[in-house]
Amino acid sequence: MEGIRTVSATAPVESVASAHGVGGKFKAFKSLVLLEHSVFALPFAYIAALTAMYRATRSVHWLQLLLITLAMIGARTFAMAVNRIIDREFDARNPRTAGRELVTGVLTVRTAWIGAVLALGLFLGSAAALNTLALALAPVAVIPLVVYPYGKRFTDVPHALLALAQAVGPTGAWIAVTGRWSWDAVVLGLAVGIWIGGFDLIFALQDIDTDRAQGLGSVPARWGVRTALIGARASHAVTTALFVWFGLLTGAGVFWWLGLVVVAGAFVYEHSLLHPDDLSRLNRAFFTVNGFVGIALFCFALLDLVTRGLRG
């Protein structure tokens, strides 16, 4: 992208020595799947679960919350591991991702598959321990997780597939608590999915040149930086509207609405950091702001539920 200031696309290359021992392999696998990025989706699963608990009994059911946590971590870990396995050849040709563990040989593909299968088992086992409907729908939730890594091979909007995969979390968390389908939870799920799809448009700006060189599809690679930024702003405007809708559907109190003001301000700040001719603050916009959004809204939602009578 000539004339555009960007973040550095070069990632440090790891040692090619394989990880040894169970501890070394676990550490390498944890790095591979970026376990800490669960902060983006997990708070919204908690919002859905706690709202469902408030409606049902006004009490927190800690075992359910633990099983939901394990299910979310299992599903996300499985998705990330499969993504890395499927994309490893493309990652090797991308300076930003050339240091990933499967590219450098720090972790073997076999070990990554073992980790992925164990994570899938954790997800399905947790769903089974929750209720029958959660278990029945769990395989359906896995489908977009597997399809997404292939999306950029056959579409210019793989971000939409990511949005679909992420929308499942809050909906599933609500089902985990109640054992019933809820359209209120679907609204929250759509908000989360569109939010993550929107900031994936921002994230994809880092790979615009390598995606084009490798024939991979994305909105930035197909239509350019300006269109991607407009799409991200529109996505986050829709996200905010859906959060408002969810609050209305669930009779949210004052702290939820205060939280939405904070989140809306964070979105405005995020997009003020980015300009088609200057992407030098992309990392701050992507990681810092979006990590804050999930945690902040969860804290306000929890405070709202507690002040309205949710008991521990």
N, C-alpha and C positions, 0 to 999 in steps of 0.2 A: 504494500500500500504506500506508494511513493507519496511523500509530502505529508504523511500522517504520523504523528508521534504516537508510539505504542509502548506498551510494557515489553520488557525483554521476552523473547520467545525461547530463549535458550535455557534448558533445565540442566542442572549438574548431573553428570553421568555417574551412576553408582558403580561400585566395584563389580566385576563380573564373577567374583567368587560366590558360589551358592551359599545360602544360609544353612548352617549346620545345627543339628539338635532341634528338639521340639520348641525350645524358647526362641531360637533364632528364626525358625520358620514362622512361628506365630507372629513375631515382631515384623518380619518381612510381609506377611500376609496382611497384617493390620495396616501397614503403610500402603500396601497395594490398594486396599478397598477404602482408604481414607475414612476410617471409622468415626473420626471426630466430626465429619460432615453430617452425621445423623442429626446435628443441631438444626438443620434446615427443616426437616419434616416431622421429627418426633414431637415437638411442642404442640403441633396441630392435632396429632393423634390424641394427646392428653386433653386438649380442649374439647374434642369430640367426646372422649370417654367420660370426662368429668361432668360435662353438660348432660350426658345421658344418665349418669349416676344421680345427678341432682334431680332430674325429672322423675326418676324411678323411686328413689328412697331418700334423697337428700343426704346420703352418706357415701364416703369414699370406700370402695372395695379394693383393698390393697393387693390381694392376690390377682384379681382381674387386671389391675394396673401393671403389675409385674409381668404377667403373661403377655399383655399388649406390648410392653417394652421389648420383651424377648422376641415377639413376632415381628415387630418393626425392624429391630436390629438384624434379625435373621433374613428377612426379605430384602432389606437394603444391601446387606453384605453379599447375599447371593447375586443380586443384580449387578453390583459393582464388580465382583469377581468374574462373572460371565462376560460383562462388558470388556474388561481388560483382556480376557482370553481371546475373545473374538476380534478385538481391535489391535492385537499385539503387532501385527505386520505393519499396519498403518502408523502405529505409535513409533515404531523403529525409524520411520522416515520423517518424523516430525521433531524438530529440535526441542520443542517444549516438552515432549513426552518421551524422548529418547532415553531418559534416565529411569523409566519405570522398571519395576523389578522383573517383569517377564521379558523385557527387552534386553536387559543387561545380564540376565541369567542368575540374579540374586535369588530368584524364586523359580522353580520349575513349573511348567504347565500342569504336570501331574499333581503337584502339591496344591496349586491354585484350584484345580478341579475338586480335590479332596475337601478343601476349605469351602468351596461353593456348595457341595453336596451336604456337608455338615450344617451349613447355614440354612439351606433349604429344609433340612430335617428339623432344625430348631423352629423355623417358621411354621411348618405343618404340624409339628408336635404341640406348639403353643396354641395354634388354632383349634386343634382337637381337644385340648384341655379347657378351652373357653366354652364353646357350644357347637351344636350340630351344624347350624347355618354357617358359622365362621369356617368350619372345616370344609363344608361343601363348596363354599365360594373361594377358598384359598387357592385351588389350582387355576381358577379363572384369573385371580390377581397376578399369578406368575406369568401369564401369557405376555402382557405388555412389557414386563421386565426383560424377557428374552428377545422379543421382537425389536425393542428400541435400539440395541447396538447395530442392528442391520439397517435401521432406517435411513441413515445417510447414504446407503448404497443404492436406494431406489426412490428417495424423495428429497426434495429441497427443504422440507419442513419437518425434520426429525424432532424438533423441539415440541411439536404437537404430540408425538408419541411419548415423550418424556412427561409431558403434562398429564396425559392419560394415566401413565404408570403411577405418578405421584398423587393423583386424585383418589386413588384407591385407599390410601392410608387412613384419613379421617372417617371415611365411610365404613371401612373395616373395623375401626376402633369402636364406632357406635354399635355396630352389629355384635362385636365381641361382648359388649356390656348387656345389650338388650335381647340378643338373639332374633332381632327383627330388622327388616329394611326400614330406612328412614330417609325421606327426601330432604329433610333439614340437614342431615349429614352429607348428602350429595352436594348441596349448595356449598358447604364448607370445603368439601373435597375439590369441587371445581375451582374455588377460590385459591386453594393451595396449589393445585395443578397448573393453573394459568399463571400464578405468581412464579413458580419454578420454571415453567416454560418461558416466561418473560425474561428472567435473569439468565436462562441458558442462551438466549439470543445475545446477551452481553458477553457471556463467557466465550461463545463461538467466535467473537471478533478476534480472539488471539490466534485463531487457526485459519483465518480467511485465505492466506496465501497458500498454505500447505494443503488445505482442503481443495482449492482450485487445482493445484498441481497434481493431486492424487485422484481427481475426479469424484470427490465426495460432496454430498449435498448439504447445504445449510442456507439459511436466509442470508447471512452476510456474504457467503461465497457466491450465491446466485444473484442477489439484488443489491449488494453493497452495504457499506457501513451505515449510511443515513437511514435506509429502509429498516435495517435491523434495530437501530435506536428508536425509531418511530414505533416499531412493533413492540419493543420492550415497554415503552411508555404507555401504549394502548393497553397492553396486557396488565400492567399494574393499576391502571385506572379501572379496568374491569374487575380486577382482584378486589380493589377497595369497595366497589359497588356490591360485590358478592358478600364481602364481610358485613356490610351494612344489612343486606338481605338476611343473612344468617342471624344477626343480632335481633332483627325484627321478628323472625320466625320463632326464636327461642325466648323472647321476652327479656333480652339482656338488660342489665342495669347500667348505672352511670359509669362504672369503671370500664366496662367494655367499650363504651363510646369514647371515653378518654383515651383508651388504648388505640382505638382507630385513628384518633387525631394524631397520636404519636407516630403510628405506622404510616399514615399519609404523609406526614412531615418527613419521615425517613425516605419514602419513595421520591419525594421532591428533591431531597438532598442527593440521593443516589444519582438521579438523572442530571442534576446540576454538575456532577463531576465529569460527565462524558460529553464530548463534542465530536462530530464526524472528523474534524481535523486534529483532535487531540484526545488520545485514549491512554495517556500516561498514568491516569489515576484509576484505571480499570480494576486493579486488584482491590483497591479500597471500596469501590462501588460494588464489586461482586461479593467478596468475602465478608468484609466488615459490616456493611450495611445490611445485607440479607441475613447474616447471622444474628444481627441485632433484632431484625423484624420478628423472627419466630419467637425468640426468647421474650421480647418485650410484650408482644400480644398475649403470650401464654401467661405472663405474670399479671397483666391486667385482667385477663379472663378469670384466672384463679381468684384474684382479689374480689372480682365481681361476684363469683359464685359463693365464696365464703361469706361475704357481707349479706348475701341473699339467703343464707341458711345452710350451705353445704357443710357437713360435719365430717371430721376426720375419723 
